[in-house]
């Protein structure tokens, strides 16, 4: 059974997301970011990662292959997102890129930059 993942959409605002799986594409799901009094609550790390990947994909038009790192910063969060920049056959020769994506404390994307490019089959030196 495939598990549904809620991905917030910038067009829909922070309170509404999209349920992403083969059976239930684009069904709205509540993603509350505040309590009953309107105070903002701290977002869980999983939600920060979802927001980083979703907003980055919407901005640059590339779907992330994965998130290889995330950490808290002074002003919010910083995530490392891996994407395919040039799809090749065989897939091990595809050109990948790692981007650093910075989000504020509310989970909104504020900046991004490409840190490196590499072939999918390449590994870092030990």
N, C-alpha and C positions, 0 to 999 in steps of 0.2 A: 504494500500500500504506500503510495507516495504521500509525503507529508506536505501540507500547505505552508507556504512561507508568505508572510505579509510584507509587501514592499511599498513603502510610502511613495506617493507621487507628488512632485512639486506642484503640478497643476491642480491637484485636489486639496492642497494644504496639508499641514502636519497632522490633522485629526483623522484623515481618511487615507486608507491605503488600498492596494489591490492585492487580491489573493492570487498567487501565481502557481498554478499547476495545470496539468493537462485537462483535468475534469472541470475546473472552476475558474477559468480565466476571467479577469476583470470584474469579479464580484466585490463590491465595496465591503470593507471590514473596518470597524472602528480601531483606531490606534491612538488612544488618549495620551496626551502629554501633560495634562494638568489634573488636579483633583477637583472635587466638587466646589471648592471655594475659588477656583481659577488659578491657584498657585501651581507653578510648573514643578514637576517632579523630575528626579534624576532618571534618565533613560538607561535601561539595561544595555550591556555591551552588545548583545545580539541585535538590538534595535539600532544601535549606532552603526554597526556593520551593514545592516540592511539599507539604512539611509545613505551611507557613503556610496555603496555600490549602485543603488538606484539613481541617485542624483548625478553621479559621475556618468553613468550610462546615458542618461537623458541629455546631459550637456555635450558629450563628445560623440555620441552615436555609436558606441562600441559596448557590447555586453562584457562584463568582467568574467574572466575565467576563474578567478578566485581572489580571496583576500589573504595576503601572506603575512600581514601584521597589523596590529592596532595598539595604540597607546594613548593614555591621557596626556594632554598638554596643559599649559597654563591657561589657555583661552578656550579649551574644549577637547577635541580629539584629533588624532592623526592616524590615517589608515594607509596601508600599502596595498594597492589594487593591481592585479596582473591582467593584462588584456592581450589579445592577438592583434598585432598591427598589420601583419601580412600573412595571410593564410596560404600555405604551400603544401604540395604533395611530394614526398610523404610528410605527414604532420610534424615529425620530429625536426624538420627544417623550417617550420613556420617561425616568423619573427615575432617575438613577444616583447612586451614592455611592462615595466613596473612604474606606477605612478604613486606619488604621495598625495593624498587627498586630506585637506584640513577642514574640520567641521567645528562650528561654534558649540557652546555648551547645550544648545537646544537641538543639535543634530543637523543643522543647516550647513550646506557646503559653502565655504568661503574662499577656498583656493585649491589649486592642484598644480602639480608639475611632474614631468617625466623624469625619473631618476636614472633609468638604464634601459637598454635594448639588448636582447640576447636571442639565440635560437632556442626553440622549445627543448631540444634534446641536450642542451648544454647544462653543465653543472658548475657550481662555484668550486674553486680550488679548496682542497681540504687543508 
